[in-house]
Amino acid sequence: MDQFVYLFNEGNGKMRELLGGKGANLAEMTRIGLPVPYGFTITTQACNAYYEASKTIPTLVEKQTLEALSRLEEKMGKKTGRPTRSIARFRSFRFCFFHAWDDGYNFKPWDE
């Protein structure tokens, strides 16, 4: 099974192509013990899968994102207050890929 979502503590600085520059740097800062808030990165592969699925969020990406949100809620001891358990309602899903695009990788987060 492909992994499309990585908690910061699951990645490292060498995963730049997969996590994007910011995602890899946050993972590396977490790995070396700097005080980084809990979080996760949706991979550049998830963005590619989104476009391959005609701009539809693939079920596996949605499932893994919701699992990551649940894991963060457990770690923080708080709920995010989401009214729905579906990321399909996120209005700016494509924005989550912006940081990877900004790092110069070969995919586009919107039509040009």
Summary of the structure (lengths in Angstrom):
residues: 112
radius of gyration: 13.9
end to end distance: 31.5
largest distance: 41.5
contacts: 296
relative contact order: 0.19
helix: 55%
strand: 5%
